[in-house]
Amino acid sequence: MCSTIEIRSNRSRYHIGIGRVHARKHILMLIHDANVTISDATTGEIIRELTIDPNRDYQPRTSKQKTPRSEDRGVTDDPTHP
């Protein structure tokens, strides 16, 4: 299943990843200059917001969940720490 959409701008073609879970859904795209907002046409839920990088053909998704830093998990470099 396709989880990317394609837009053309300034004689360039860009592929935008939206995720497999959104494949075959009707979407609404709002484009202003290089800013793109993609939403589900049925629910209005915003699927993705991005700024087009003109140096890249494929505009990858970025993970919203970041791996916590070791300091945030209580991990230290102290070898004497139990």
Backbone torsions as a table, in degrees:
resi	resn	phi	psi	omega
1	MET	NA	144.8	-179.0
2	CYS	-80.9	131.1	176.8
3	SER	-124.6	24.7	176.2
4	THR	-128.4	155.8	173.7
5	ILE	-124.6	161.0	-176.1
6	GLU	-124.2	136.1	173.2
7	ILE	-129.9	155.6	176.1
8	ARG	-118.3	133.7	-179.1
9	SER	-150.7	131.3	178.9
10	ASN	51.1	46.7	178.9
11	ARG	62.9	18.0	176.8
12	SER	-119.5	152.8	179.7
13	ARG	-113.9	131.2	-178.3
14	TYR	-123.8	139.3	177.0
15	HIS	-109.1	130.3	-176.4
16	ILE	-118.1	122.2	177.7
17	GLY	-78.6	130.4	178.2
18	ILE	-120.7	-7.8	177.7
19	GLY	100.8	143.4	-177.3
20	ARG	-61.0	-33.0	-177.9
21	VAL	-63.2	-21.6	-179.4
22	HIS	-99.9	4.5	179.1
23	ALA	-61.0	140.3	178.8
24	ARG	67.7	12.6	174.7
25	LYS	-90.4	151.5	173.4
26	HIS	-79.5	131.7	-177.5
27	ILE	-124.2	163.6	174.6
28	LEU	-124.6	128.0	179.2
29	MET	-114.0	129.0	173.7
30	LEU	-110.2	121.8	-175.8
31	ILE	-124.0	126.5	175.8
32	HIS	-136.4	112.5	-173.5
33	ASP	55.0	-118.9	-179.0
34	ALA	-99.1	3.0	-179.3
35	ASN	-93.2	130.9	-177.0
36	VAL	-128.1	132.3	172.0
37	THR	-121.0	127.0	-179.5
38	ILE	-115.5	127.4	-179.7
39	SER	-133.2	158.5	175.9
40	ASP	-72.4	124.0	-176.2
41	ALA	-67.4	-24.8	-178.4
42	THR	-82.9	-48.3	-174.2
43	THR	-98.3	-21.2	-176.3
44	GLY	83.9	0.0	179.7
45	GLU	-62.8	132.7	177.0
46	ILE	-76.8	120.2	-179.6
47	ILE	-84.9	-42.0	-176.0
48	ARG	-161.0	143.6	171.0
49	GLU	-126.4	135.8	-179.6
50	LEU	-156.2	164.9	170.9
51	THR	-112.8	125.5	-177.9
52	ILE	-63.7	129.1	173.9
53	ASP	-92.8	109.5	-175.6
54	PRO	-66.0	-12.9	-180.0
55	ASN	-87.8	-3.4	-178.4
56	ARG	-125.3	135.1	175.1
57	ASP	-75.6	-44.6	-179.6
58	TYR	-98.3	127.0	179.9
59	GLN	-100.8	93.8	-173.5
60	PRO	-69.8	158.1	174.2
61	ARG	-76.1	148.6	173.8
62	THR	-109.7	141.4	-178.2
63	SER	-71.4	131.9	176.7
64	LYS	-79.7	-25.0	179.5
65	GLN	-93.9	117.1	179.2
66	LYS	-100.2	146.0	176.8
67	THR	-69.3	128.9	-179.1
68	PRO	-64.0	144.4	177.9
69	ARG	-67.4	155.7	-177.3
70	SER	-60.1	-33.8	179.3
71	GLU	-64.4	-34.6	-178.6
72	ASP	-72.4	-20.8	-179.7
73	ARG	-95.9	3.4	179.7
74	GLY	82.0	14.9	179.2
75	VAL	-89.7	132.5	178.2
76	THR	-125.4	165.7	177.0
77	ASP	-91.8	6.1	-178.4
78	ASP	-76.6	112.6	-177.6
79	PRO	-67.6	-16.4	-180.0
80	THR	-88.5	-7.0	-179.4
81	HIS	-72.3	130.6	-178.5
82	PRO	-69.2	NA	NA
